[in-house]
């Protein structure tokens, strides 16, 4: 009986640590942060972190630990399946109206990843592969997803005065300060656009999708050749915003009377 209680207590501690790390995602979390947030002793945190890293629930990097592939895989199958189910019909409708490929994207660490695409018959497919990732700072969908984080979280990912390694000359964002300029603009206007920042000849627009707690959980993105679509970005963003609100309604419908 005492052994079972001990196991249950250990599980509760592990869950508390995982929840604390998830609350700060996608930023890396140090042991000292977890001591402060959980009130646990440093030795307890260290043992739990080692155990969770060994089982791939967490992974270590030079700045601390982040949620690992095993936990992401378990959560994402359910989470992304719900997103895709709620968004597929609306995405198809936008494709029919605008005649361009539409992507559903989420944030994973420092990258934005496509989890579903809908394309027209002519199909501009340069970015339509599901599972393809891109740096969040240089794409419209990545910036939209980052805009849902607290400023402190963003600046932990992209420090204010630290130059972003390998940022191309064509990209407006070179460090955390220039990223925050774009983030503030996105929060004010409700969408993001990029013109040839990610790839020469390519333009894009993205809008956020919110959950019922008003957190940004995904983004709708349209990407197309500049010569064909540059003048249509803002109108496309308005169409996607309407679709995003309808997707949110589907995601946030009560599963039973009086509950979500």
C-alpha positions in Angstrom: 0.0 0.0 0.0 2.8 2.4 0.9 4.6 1.6 -2.3 1.5 2.4 -4.3 1.1 5.7 -2.5 4.7 6.5 -3.2 4.2 5.8 -6.9 1.1 7.9 -7.0 3.0 10.7 -5.3 5.8 10.4 -7.8 3.4 10.6 -10.6 1.7 13.7 -9.2 5.1 15.3 -8.9 6.0 14.4 -12.5 2.7 15.8 -13.8 3.2 19.0 -11.8 6.6 19.5 -13.5 5.3 18.6 -16.9 2.4 21.1 -16.5 4.9 23.8 -15.4 7.1 23.2 -18.4 4.1 23.1 -20.8 2.9 26.5 -19.3 6.1 28.1 -20.5 6.2 26.3 -23.9 7.8 26.7 -26.3 10.6 28.3 -24.3 13.2 26.1 -22.6 12.8 25.8 -18.8 15.7 25.6 -16.3 15.6 23.5 -13.1 15.7 26.8 -11.1 12.5 27.9 -12.9 10.8 24.7 -11.8 11.9 25.0 -8.2 10.4 28.5 -8.1 7.2 27.5 -9.9 6.5 24.2 -8.0 8.0 24.9 -4.6 9.8 21.5 -4.9 13.3 20.8 -3.7 16.1 21.1 -6.2 17.0 17.4 -5.8 13.4 16.3 -6.4 13.3 18.4 -9.6 16.6 17.0 -10.8 15.6 13.4 -10.3 12.2 13.9 -11.9 13.8 15.7 -14.9 16.3 12.9 -15.4 13.5 10.3 -15.3 11.3 12.2 -17.8 14.2 12.8 -20.2 15.1 9.1 -20.1 11.5 8.3 -21.1 11.5 11.0 -23.9 8.7 12.9 -22.2 11.1 15.8 -22.0 14.3 16.6 -24.0 17.3 18.6 -22.9 18.9 21.5 -24.8 21.5 24.1 -23.9 19.0 26.3 -22.2 17.1 23.7 -20.1 14.3 21.3 -21.0 11.3 21.3 -23.3 8.4 19.0 -23.9 9.7 16.0 -25.7 8.6 14.0 -28.8 6.8 11.2 -26.9 4.5 13.6 -25.1 4.0 15.7 -28.2 3.1 12.7 -30.2 0.5 11.6 -27.7 -1.1 15.0 -27.4 -0.8 16.0 -31.1 -2.6 13.1 -32.5 -5.8 14.1 -30.7 -5.3 17.8 -30.8 -4.3 18.1 -34.4 -7.0 15.6 -35.5 -9.7 17.9 -33.9 -8.2 21.0 -35.5 -8.1 19.4 -39.0 -11.6 18.0 -38.6 -12.9 21.5 -37.6 -10.9 23.3 -40.3 -11.1 21.1 -43.4 -14.4 22.3 -44.7 -13.7 26.0 -44.1 -10.3 25.6 -45.8 -11.9 24.0 -48.8 -14.3 26.9 -49.0 -11.5 29.5 -49.0 -9.7 27.6 -51.7 -12.8 27.7 -53.8 -13.1 31.5 -53.3 -9.5 32.5 -53.6 -8.1 29.8 -55.9 -4.9 29.3 -53.9 -3.5 26.7 -51.5 -4.5 27.1 -47.8 -2.5 25.7 -44.9 -3.3 24.9 -41.3 -0.2 25.4 -39.1 0.9 25.1 -35.5 3.9 26.2 -33.5 6.5 23.6 -32.5 9.5 24.9 -30.7 11.0 27.7 -32.9 9.4 26.4 -36.0 5.9 26.5 -37.6 4.7 23.2 -39.0 2.0 22.5 -41.5 -0.5 19.9 -40.3 -3.0 20.1 -43.2 -3.3 21.7 -46.7 -6.1 22.2 -49.1 -5.2 23.0 -52.8 -7.1 24.1 -55.9 -6.8 22.0 -59.1 -4.0 24.2 -60.5 -2.3 23.8 -57.1 0.6 26.1 -56.1 2.2 23.4 -54.0 5.6 24.7 -53.0 4.6 24.8 -49.3 1.8 22.3 -49.3 3.5 19.3 -47.8 2.1 18.3 -44.5 4.8 18.1 -41.8 7.0 20.6 -43.5 8.5 23.1 -41.0 9.9 26.7 -41.3 11.4 29.2 -38.9 8.6 31.0 -37.1 10.3 34.5 -37.2 10.3 34.7 -41.0 6.8 33.4 -42.0 3.4 35.1 -41.6 2.0 32.0 -39.9 4.9 31.7 -37.5 4.6 35.4 -36.5 0.8 35.0 -36.0 1.5 32.0 -33.7 4.2 33.8 -31.8 1.8 36.8 -31.3 -0.2 34.6 -29.0 2.7 34.2 -26.6 3.5 36.7 -23.8 6.2 39.2 -24.7 8.6 37.6 -22.2 8.1 34.2 -23.8 8.8 35.6 -27.3 12.0 37.4 -26.1 13.2 34.2 -24.4 12.9 32.5 -27.8 14.4 35.5 -29.7 16.4 37.8 -27.3 15.9 41.5 -28.0 19.4 42.5 -29.2 20.7 39.1 -30.3 21.0 38.7 -34.0 19.1 35.7 -35.4 21.7 33.3 -36.9 21.2 32.8 -40.7 18.4 35.3 -41.0 18.3 36.2 -44.7 18.8 39.8 -45.8 15.4 40.0 -47.3 13.7 39.2 -44.0 12.5 42.2 -41.9 13.1 40.4 -38.7 16.8 40.3 -37.6 16.5 40.0 -33.8 13.9 40.0 -31.0 13.4 43.8 -31.2 12.5 43.8 -34.9 10.3 40.7 -34.3 8.4 42.5 -31.6 7.7 45.4 -34.0 5.9 42.9 -36.3 4.2 41.1 -33.4 2.6 44.4 -32.2 1.4 45.1 -35.7 -0.2 41.7 -35.9 -1.9 42.0 -32.6 -3.4 45.4 -33.7 -4.6 44.4 -37.2 -5.4 40.7 -36.5 -3.3 39.2 -39.3 0.2 39.0 -40.7 1.6 39.4 -44.3 5.0 38.7 -45.7 6.3 39.7 -49.1 9.3 37.6 -50.3 10.7 37.3 -46.8 10.6 33.5 -46.6 11.3 32.8 -50.3 11.9 35.1 -53.3 8.8 35.4 -55.5 6.5 34.2 -52.7 4.0 36.1 -50.6 1.8 35.0 -47.8 -0.9 36.0 -45.3 -2.0 34.3 -42.0 -4.6 34.7 -39.3 -4.9 33.2 -35.8 -7.3 30.5 -34.6 -8.2 30.9 -30.9 -9.4 28.3 -28.3 -12.1 29.1 -25.8 -9.6 30.7 -23.4 -8.5 33.1 -26.1 -5.1 31.5 -26.7 -3.8 31.2 -30.2 -3.6 27.5 -31.0 -3.2 27.5 -34.8 -3.0 29.7 -37.9 -4.6 29.7 -41.3 -2.1 30.6 -44.0 -2.2 31.3 -47.7 0.9 31.3 -49.8 1.1 32.2 -53.5 3.4 33.7 -56.2 3.9 37.4 -55.8 3.0 38.3 -59.3 -0.4 36.7 -58.9 -1.4 37.5 -55.3 0.5 40.5 -53.7 -2.4 42.8 -54.1 -4.9 40.3 -52.7 -3.2 39.6 -49.3 -5.4 41.8 -47.1 -8.6 40.7 -48.7 -7.5 37.1 -48.3 -6.7 37.8 -44.6 -10.3 39.1 -44.1 -11.7 35.9 -45.7 -9.5 33.7 -43.6 -10.5 35.6 -40.5 -14.1 34.9 -41.1 -13.3 31.2 -41.6 -11.2 31.2 -38.5 -14.1 32.4 -36.3 -16.3 29.6 -37.8 -13.6 27.0 -37.0 -13.4 28.3 -33.5 -17.1 27.8 -33.1 -16.8 24.2 -34.2 -13.8 23.6 -31.9 -15.5 25.2 -28.9 -18.9 23.6 -29.2 -20.0 21.9 -26.0 -19.5 18.2 -26.0 -22.4 17.8 -23.6 -24.9 20.2 -22.1 -23.2 22.7 -19.9 -19.7 21.5 -20.5 -16.8 22.0 -22.9 
